Amino acid sequence: MNNLVWFRNDLRTQDNQSLFQACKKTGKTIGVY
């Protein structure tokens, strides 16, 4: 399954819990700003 992470206010990746959870799952993780 593919994962989509929508960055709404900034592109912080160091402490982004949603991005972390999406990367733990199988499949591709796509970031959209």
N, C-alpha and C positions, 0 to 999 in steps of 0.2 A: 504494500500500500504506500502511496506517496503522501508526504506531509507538507502542508503549506503553513508558513509562519509569516504573518502580516506585521511588518514594522510600521506603526502608525506615527510615532512621535520622534523616534531617533533610531539609529542603527547600532545601539549598544549590543554587543554580543558576549561580553565577558560575564555578565550577571543576569542574562535573560533566561528566566526559568522556562518559558514556553519553547524557546529554541533548544534548550537542553533536553527537555522531554521529547521533542520531535526527533532529535538526533539519536536518542536511545532506541527508538522504534525502527523496525525494518523498513526498507524502501528508501526512496529519495526524499531529501528535505529541500524544499524550495523556499527561498526568502523573497518577499515582495515588499517594496517600499513605495 
